[in-house]
Amino acid sequence: MEELRESIKTAGDADYSDEVRRTAAVAAALTVIAYKASGADSTNLSVEMTRLSTYTDQIQEALKVK
């Protein structure tokens, strides 16, 4: 869980470049997918990986100050 928190923190930190923030958002999305896959529910990793970019976009959008 610490890994997810750090990735999200970096993804929203304006002190980092866009590339670093995007990479951190991807790492956060992959962590969420991994948590989901380790749960009791059936998870299709191929489907989840096709959604990776969408999840990453959603994380970055959620971190924007409104």
Steps between C-alpha positions, in 0.01 A plus 500: 500500500795731566610453138159615376502805728848604384408456132189712541692766692762522224235499225344812648818686591558800272871499589543199270499499119194387306684180408581414861143578610359282221736216591389525862133494396567187291669340803199587714261352242709182478495472878121528503478232229733275703289546814188421300659190349606372842143521634231236511322628188600371159715752314590480131847652485488541122188714535646696790818572304295640210347737757836610642515826305143586600573430867815712474307787341238476775764511773662807345163670456402427860822662622436830324416784736159636419 
